[in-house]
Amino acid sequence: MRRRARDSVTWTLPKGTPHPGESTEQTALREVAEETGLEVRIVEPLPSIEYAFAQDGTRIRKTVHYFLMEPVGGDLARHDHEFEDVRWVPFDEAAGLLTFQTERDLVATASTRLSRPAAALAQRTTAPS
């Protein structure tokens, strides 16, 4: 989770814009590394979130693709300093911190998926590209 106080204090999950030629998975891995300082691997896809916002008088629709990930290295101290605080928190604490309901719902989905039997999760595991 990351916290930014640019406009107001918000706690959100990492997300970002793809670089030209990047796959969705490559974008997710890069953004998590940049924003949190952690190296992660993708375990499985999670539901995408769609939303709209206005920027300079233009309405923008956005789809954010999320993945269940696990850390394999890195250090939170190396996070992008665009964010004043970055944390790795237990699922039960995330709901109380996250600003947006859509992200709280996503974390609940991830928690439910992790509570499945290990064999079912291992069958869906993918390696990062």
C-alpha positions as CSV (number, residue, x, y, z in Angstrom):
1,M,0.0,0.0,0.0
2,R,1.2,3.5,-0.7
3,R,0.2,6.9,0.8
4,R,0.2,10.2,-1.0
5,A,-0.6,13.5,0.5
6,R,-0.4,15.6,-2.8
7,D,-4.1,16.6,-2.8
8,S,-5.3,14.8,0.3
9,V,-4.1,11.8,2.2
10,T,-5.0,8.6,0.3
11,W,-3.9,5.0,0.8
12,T,-4.0,3.0,-2.4
13,L,-2.6,-0.1,-4.1
14,P,0.3,0.4,-6.6
15,K,-0.8,1.2,-10.2
16,G,0.6,2.9,-13.2
17,T,0.7,3.6,-16.9
18,P,2.2,1.1,-19.3
19,H,5.4,2.0,-21.2
20,P,5.2,1.4,-25.0
21,G,5.4,-2.3,-25.8
22,E,4.9,-3.4,-22.1
23,S,2.5,-6.2,-21.3
24,T,0.0,-5.7,-18.5
25,E,2.1,-8.1,-16.3
26,Q,5.3,-6.2,-17.1
27,T,3.7,-2.9,-16.2
28,A,2.4,-4.3,-12.9
29,L,5.8,-5.7,-11.9
30,R,7.6,-2.5,-12.8
31,E,5.1,-0.2,-11.1
32,V,5.2,-2.3,-7.9
33,A,9.0,-2.2,-7.9
34,E,9.1,1.6,-8.5
35,E,6.4,2.5,-6.1
36,T,7.2,0.1,-3.2
37,G,10.8,-0.8,-3.6
38,L,9.8,-4.5,-3.6
39,E,10.6,-7.1,-6.2
40,V,7.5,-9.4,-6.6
41,R,6.3,-12.3,-8.7
42,I,2.8,-12.6,-10.0
43,V,0.8,-15.4,-8.5
44,E,-2.5,-14.9,-10.4
45,P,-4.7,-12.1,-11.9
46,L,-7.2,-10.3,-9.8
47,P,-10.3,-8.5,-11.1
48,S,-9.7,-5.2,-12.9
49,I,-11.2,-1.9,-11.6
50,E,-12.7,0.7,-13.9
51,Y,-13.3,4.3,-13.0
52,A,-13.6,7.7,-14.4
53,F,-12.2,11.1,-13.3
54,A,-11.9,14.6,-14.7
55,Q,-8.5,16.2,-15.5
56,D,-8.2,19.7,-17.0
57,G,-11.9,19.6,-17.9
58,T,-11.7,16.3,-19.7
59,R,-13.4,13.1,-18.5
60,I,-11.0,10.2,-18.5
61,R,-12.0,6.5,-18.2
62,K,-9.4,4.2,-16.8
63,T,-9.1,0.4,-16.3
64,V,-6.5,-0.8,-13.8
65,H,-5.4,-4.4,-13.9
66,Y,-4.4,-6.0,-10.6
67,F,-2.5,-9.2,-9.7
68,L,-2.1,-11.2,-6.6
69,M,1.7,-11.0,-6.0
70,E,4.2,-12.2,-3.5
71,P,7.5,-10.4,-2.6
72,V,10.7,-12.1,-3.6
73,G,13.2,-9.3,-2.7
74,G,13.7,-5.6,-2.5
75,D,13.2,-3.1,0.3
76,L,10.3,-0.8,1.2
77,A,12.9,1.9,2.0
78,R,13.7,2.1,-1.8
79,H,10.1,3.2,-2.7
80,D,9.4,6.1,-5.1
81,H,9.5,9.2,-2.9
82,E,6.4,10.5,-4.8
83,F,4.8,8.6,-1.9
84,E,5.5,9.7,1.6
85,D,4.8,6.3,3.1
86,V,4.7,2.7,1.8
87,R,3.6,-0.3,3.8
88,W,3.2,-4.1,3.5
89,V,0.2,-4.8,5.8
90,P,-1.9,-7.8,6.8
91,F,-5.2,-8.2,4.9
92,D,-7.3,-7.4,8.0
93,E,-5.4,-4.0,8.4
94,A,-5.7,-3.1,4.7
95,A,-9.5,-2.6,4.8
96,G,-9.1,0.0,7.5
97,L,-6.4,1.9,5.6
98,L,-7.4,1.8,1.9
99,T,-9.2,4.9,0.8
100,F,-11.4,3.4,-2.0
101,Q,-14.1,0.8,-1.6
102,T,-13.1,-0.8,-4.9
103,E,-9.6,-1.5,-3.6
104,R,-11.0,-2.8,-0.2
105,D,-13.1,-5.2,-2.2
106,L,-10.1,-6.3,-4.3
107,V,-8.1,-7.0,-1.2
108,A,-10.9,-9.1,0.2
109,T,-11.0,-11.1,-3.0
110,A,-7.2,-11.6,-2.7
111,S,-7.6,-12.8,0.9
112,T,-10.3,-15.3,-0.1
113,R,-8.2,-16.6,-2.9
114,L,-5.2,-17.1,-0.6
115,S,-7.4,-19.1,1.8
116,R,-8.0,-21.8,-0.9
117,P,-6.2,-25.1,-0.5
118,A,-2.5,-24.7,-1.6
119,A,-2.9,-27.2,-4.4
120,A,-5.6,-25.1,-6.1
121,L,-3.4,-22.0,-5.8
122,A,-0.3,-23.7,-7.2
123,Q,-2.2,-24.8,-10.3
124,R,-2.9,-21.2,-11.2
125,T,0.6,-19.8,-10.4
126,T,2.3,-18.0,-13.2
127,A,5.8,-16.8,-13.6
128,P,6.5,-13.1,-14.4
129,S,7.4,-12.4,-18.0
